[in-house]
């Protein structure tokens, strides 16, 4: 089987930086912990765990903990600091930018967040406090239906989960701006998913199917997978080579792409497995 790789594949710069911090940390220190899944990729999480980066729990104190790429809320962060846990910040710079934007607003402004309600990035954005230690009010919008329940406020700040769907954001933003006054929109979407999607177009007339490698919980991986399917192209979403089944091997030429938290090692293993089929 012939495999054609997408031009943009593997870790994005933010994930690459956090993963490097993690491996450097476990090479120098014992009893290192991570707060939440470092990325939404089971292969990466398991590899780091096997090398000594353990998930933190309530009993840990007097240690070192790495903040995941998606960030963490301030109240949770403070609880770890109270236990004399040294915090190493692995938050993606773009996610950190969103935190800083929210932290600077005044108390009369409601922060509207377009994103998935249970995503760790969005949960962290809902746990930010101003300079007077007042929790900043937020409201999460995942669909058009949620707009009906937005509270009436004097002013609104509209931001997005960094991996939110660009088309969904555009649609919801237009509706919100028409319905409410004094809405300030700041685009906090990461360009990485769009770049990966745009780079796929040249593959469509060259392949019979495209393999998307990434975590099943990864928002940016799902965007890529859904985009391929929307174009009428067969797509297979897998996390590792062991998930390749016989019915996925009935092609002569396939494409290969990945989410932003997929390692080169896993991608190479899958490519080799496909080429040898």
Backbone torsions as a table, in degrees:
resi	resn	phi	psi	omega
1	UNK	NA	134.9	177.1
2	UNK	-89.1	135.9	-179.2
3	UNK	-119.4	126.6	176.7
4	UNK	-112.0	119.0	-179.5
5	UNK	-79.7	146.7	170.3
6	UNK	-67.9	154.1	-178.9
7	UNK	-65.6	-34.7	179.7
8	UNK	-111.6	117.6	-173.8
9	UNK	-154.3	154.6	179.6
10	UNK	88.7	-164.7	-177.4
11	UNK	-61.8	143.1	165.7
12	UNK	-80.3	171.4	-174.9
13	UNK	-64.5	-38.3	-179.3
14	UNK	-65.0	-45.9	178.5
15	UNK	-66.0	-42.3	-179.8
16	UNK	-57.5	-41.2	-180.0
17	UNK	-65.7	-44.9	-179.2
18	UNK	-65.7	-40.8	178.8
19	UNK	-63.9	-39.9	177.6
20	UNK	-62.3	-43.6	177.6
21	UNK	-58.3	-42.9	-177.7
22	UNK	-63.3	-48.0	-179.0
23	UNK	-67.5	-37.1	176.7
24	UNK	-63.1	-39.7	-177.7
25	UNK	-64.5	-48.2	-176.5
26	UNK	-74.0	-17.2	176.9
27	UNK	-79.1	-18.9	-175.8
28	UNK	-111.3	-23.8	-172.2
29	UNK	-128.2	148.8	169.2
30	UNK	-94.8	165.2	177.8
31	UNK	53.4	53.2	176.2
32	UNK	-98.9	140.8	-176.9
33	UNK	-127.0	161.6	174.1
34	UNK	-126.1	140.1	-179.9
35	UNK	-91.5	103.3	-175.9
36	UNK	79.3	178.6	175.5
37	UNK	-68.1	126.0	-175.6
38	UNK	-58.4	-37.7	171.2
39	UNK	-143.6	167.0	177.5
40	UNK	-87.8	64.1	177.9
41	UNK	-148.8	111.2	-174.0
42	UNK	-61.6	-36.0	-179.0
43	UNK	-63.6	-44.4	179.6
44	UNK	-67.0	-45.6	-179.7
45	UNK	-58.6	-46.1	-177.8
46	UNK	-67.6	-37.3	179.4
47	UNK	-64.7	-44.7	178.5
48	UNK	-65.4	-37.9	178.6
49	UNK	-63.7	-40.5	-179.8
50	UNK	-66.4	-22.9	-179.2
51	UNK	-96.2	-1.3	172.5
52	UNK	121.1	-1.0	178.0
53	UNK	-89.8	103.5	-171.5
54	UNK	-96.5	147.8	174.5
55	UNK	-68.0	135.8	-176.7
56	UNK	-75.6	151.6	173.7
57	UNK	-136.6	178.8	-174.0
58	UNK	-68.0	-14.6	-177.4
59	UNK	-89.6	-9.2	-176.6
60	UNK	-76.5	136.3	173.7
61	UNK	-152.7	165.4	177.6
62	UNK	51.8	49.6	-176.9
63	UNK	-143.3	-162.1	179.6
64	UNK	-124.8	136.2	179.8
65	UNK	-135.5	138.9	179.0
66	UNK	-98.9	130.2	175.5
67	UNK	-79.4	132.4	-179.3
68	UNK	-62.4	167.0	-178.7
69	UNK	-61.3	-29.1	-176.3
70	UNK	-80.9	-4.2	178.2
71	UNK	85.1	176.8	179.8
72	UNK	-145.2	148.8	178.9
73	UNK	-69.6	156.8	-174.1
74	UNK	-68.9	-38.5	-179.0
75	UNK	-65.5	-39.1	177.4
76	UNK	-67.7	-40.2	179.6
77	UNK	-61.5	-42.6	-179.1
78	UNK	-65.1	-33.0	178.3
79	UNK	-64.1	-37.7	178.0
80	UNK	-70.3	-39.3	179.5
81	UNK	-64.2	-34.2	178.4
82	UNK	-65.1	-20.8	178.6
83	UNK	-94.9	16.7	179.0
84	UNK	60.1	40.4	175.8
85	UNK	-98.7	122.0	177.2
86	UNK	-74.7	126.1	-175.9
87	UNK	-98.0	126.9	172.1
88	UNK	-106.3	119.0	-172.9
89	UNK	-86.7	109.8	177.2
90	UNK	-103.6	14.4	-178.3
91	UNK	-60.7	134.4	175.3
92	UNK	-55.4	135.7	-179.9
93	UNK	-55.0	-34.1	179.7
94	UNK	-71.6	-35.9	175.4
95	UNK	-68.1	-40.5	177.7
96	UNK	-60.7	-38.5	176.7
97	UNK	-58.7	-43.2	177.9
98	UNK	-60.7	-42.3	178.0
99	UNK	-59.1	-45.0	-178.1
100	UNK	-66.3	-35.6	177.3
101	UNK	-63.4	-47.5	-179.0
102	UNK	-64.1	-41.5	-174.9
103	UNK	-64.3	-25.3	-175.6
104	UNK	-86.8	-8.1	-175.1
105	UNK	-78.9	163.1	179.4
106	UNK	-88.7	166.9	-172.8
107	UNK	-71.1	-12.9	179.1
108	UNK	-88.4	2.3	-178.2
109	UNK	-106.3	132.7	175.4
110	UNK	-95.1	127.6	179.0
111	UNK	-88.6	119.2	176.1
112	UNK	-99.1	128.2	-177.5
113	UNK	-118.9	116.6	174.2
114	UNK	-86.2	117.2	-178.3
115	UNK	173.5	-174.7	179.8
116	UNK	-83.7	127.6	-171.8
117	UNK	-61.4	-29.8	-177.6
118	UNK	-103.2	7.2	179.4
119	UNK	-72.7	139.6	-175.2
120	UNK	-60.6	-33.5	177.4
121	UNK	-64.5	-44.4	-179.0
122	UNK	-67.6	-40.7	178.6
123	UNK	-61.3	-39.1	178.9
124	UNK	-67.0	-37.6	179.0
125	UNK	-66.0	-21.5	178.7
126	UNK	-86.9	4.2	-177.1
127	UNK	-128.1	56.3	-179.5
128	UNK	-123.0	142.6	-175.4
129	UNK	-120.8	149.0	179.0
130	UNK	-82.2	-175.9	-175.5
131	UNK	-66.0	-19.6	177.4
132	UNK	-95.3	11.2	178.8
133	UNK	66.9	28.6	173.2
134	UNK	-95.6	133.7	179.6
135	UNK	-67.9	130.5	-178.6
136	UNK	-76.9	130.9	-175.4
137	UNK	-75.8	132.5	-178.9
138	UNK	-131.9	161.5	175.8
139	UNK	-146.3	126.7	-175.7
140	UNK	-97.7	135.1	-179.2
141	UNK	-120.2	114.9	179.1
142	UNK	-107.0	-17.1	-178.6
143	UNK	-154.6	170.6	-179.8
144	UNK	-60.8	-32.0	-179.5
145	UNK	-61.7	-33.5	-178.7
146	UNK	-64.8	-26.8	-177.3
147	UNK	-61.2	-31.6	-179.6
148	UNK	-62.1	-23.2	-174.8
149	UNK	-103.3	8.3	178.6
150	UNK	-66.8	126.1	179.3
151	UNK	-65.8	150.9	177.6
152	UNK	-78.9	124.6	179.2
153	UNK	-136.3	165.6	178.3
154	UNK	-68.3	-39.5	-177.3
155	UNK	-141.4	154.5	179.3
156	UNK	-133.6	144.0	168.8
157	UNK	-115.8	123.8	-178.0
158	UNK	-109.6	119.5	176.7
159	UNK	-129.8	-179.1	-176.3
160	UNK	-137.2	152.6	164.5
161	UNK	-57.0	137.8	-173.6
162	UNK	-62.1	-25.1	-179.5
163	UNK	-106.2	21.8	178.8
164	UNK	-68.4	154.4	177.8
165	UNK	-67.8	124.4	-176.3
166	UNK	-58.5	-43.1	-178.3
167	UNK	-67.3	-38.8	177.4
168	UNK	-64.8	-43.5	179.0
169	UNK	-60.3	-44.9	-179.4
170	UNK	-60.1	-44.6	-179.3
171	UNK	-64.2	-49.7	-177.5
172	UNK	-67.9	-37.7	178.7
173	UNK	-60.3	-46.2	-178.6
174	UNK	-61.5	-40.5	179.9
175	UNK	-66.5	-44.5	-178.2
176	UNK	-63.5	-44.6	-177.8
177	UNK	-65.5	-33.4	177.9
178	UNK	-73.7	-32.9	-174.0
179	UNK	-85.2	-32.8	-174.1
180	UNK	-120.3	150.2	177.0
181	UNK	-91.5	161.1	174.8
182	UNK	54.5	51.5	176.2
183	UNK	-104.1	120.2	174.3
184	UNK	-101.3	123.6	179.2
185	UNK	-105.2	127.5	173.2
186	UNK	-120.1	120.7	-177.7
187	UNK	-75.0	110.6	-179.8
188	UNK	-112.3	17.7	179.2
189	UNK	-76.0	137.0	174.2
190	UNK	-75.9	138.8	-179.7
191	UNK	-78.3	-11.3	-173.8
192	UNK	-60.2	-48.7	178.4
193	UNK	-59.7	-41.4	179.3
194	UNK	-63.4	-41.4	178.7
195	UNK	-60.7	-43.3	179.7
196	UNK	-66.2	-38.1	178.2
197	UNK	-67.2	-45.3	179.7
198	UNK	-60.9	-36.6	-178.3
199	UNK	-71.2	-11.4	-179.7
200	UNK	-79.9	-24.3	-171.3
201	UNK	-55.7	-36.2	-178.3
202	UNK	-70.9	-14.4	-179.6
203	UNK	-82.7	-26.9	-166.0
204	UNK	-57.9	-35.7	-178.8
205	UNK	-94.5	8.9	-177.5
206	UNK	-113.8	-16.2	-172.7
207	UNK	-126.9	161.8	177.2
208	UNK	-93.8	-23.1	180.0
209	UNK	-160.3	162.5	178.4
210	UNK	-128.7	130.5	175.3
211	UNK	-92.5	126.0	178.2
212	UNK	-108.0	118.8	-176.3
213	UNK	-104.0	122.3	-179.9
214	UNK	173.8	170.0	-179.8
215	UNK	-69.5	142.5	-179.6
216	UNK	-66.2	-20.5	178.7
217	UNK	-94.8	-0.3	-175.8
218	UNK	-79.1	120.7	-178.6
219	UNK	-65.4	-42.9	-177.3
220	UNK	-69.6	-32.9	176.8
221	UNK	-65.7	-40.8	179.3
222	UNK	-65.2	-37.0	177.0
223	UNK	-59.7	-44.3	179.9
224	UNK	-64.2	-46.5	-179.7
225	UNK	-60.6	-46.3	-179.3
226	UNK	-65.7	-36.0	179.4
227	UNK	-64.0	-44.9	-179.9
228	UNK	-60.3	-45.9	179.8
229	UNK	-63.4	-35.7	-179.5
230	UNK	-65.1	-21.1	179.0
231	UNK	-91.0	5.3	178.0
232	UNK	79.2	16.0	179.4
233	UNK	-98.4	138.6	176.7
234	UNK	-66.6	130.7	-179.7
235	UNK	-128.4	141.6	176.4
236	UNK	-123.5	119.7	178.7
237	UNK	-98.6	117.8	-178.6
238	UNK	-136.4	156.4	178.9
239	UNK	-101.1	-25.1	-179.5
240	UNK	-158.0	174.0	-175.2
241	UNK	-65.3	-25.6	-178.0
242	UNK	-70.0	-14.4	179.4
243	UNK	-90.8	0.8	175.5
244	UNK	-76.7	121.2	-179.4
245	UNK	-106.2	165.7	-176.0
246	UNK	-58.6	-36.7	-178.3
247	UNK	-71.5	-8.2	176.5
248	UNK	-91.6	2.0	-172.6
249	UNK	-110.9	12.1	-177.4
250	UNK	-91.8	44.9	-179.4
251	UNK	-131.0	158.1	173.8
252	UNK	-97.2	-35.7	-179.2
253	UNK	-136.1	128.7	178.5
254	UNK	-131.1	157.9	173.2
255	UNK	-98.7	159.5	179.7
256	UNK	-137.9	124.5	177.0
257	UNK	-140.4	178.5	-177.9
258	UNK	-153.2	164.2	170.2
259	UNK	-76.8	175.4	-172.6
260	UNK	-79.2	-5.0	-179.6
261	UNK	-119.9	31.1	179.1
262	UNK	-106.0	130.5	-175.6
263	UNK	-77.9	155.2	176.0
264	UNK	-61.0	-35.0	-178.7
265	UNK	-59.8	-47.8	-179.3
266	UNK	-66.9	-41.1	179.1
267	UNK	-62.0	-44.6	-179.7
268	UNK	-63.4	-40.2	179.4
269	UNK	-63.1	-40.9	-180.0
270	UNK	-68.7	-42.4	178.6
271	UNK	-60.3	-43.8	179.6
272	UNK	-62.5	-41.9	179.9
273	UNK	-62.8	-41.4	-179.9
274	UNK	-69.6	-42.6	-178.9
275	UNK	-66.4	-27.4	179.9
276	UNK	-88.7	-2.3	-177.0
277	UNK	-73.0	NA	NA
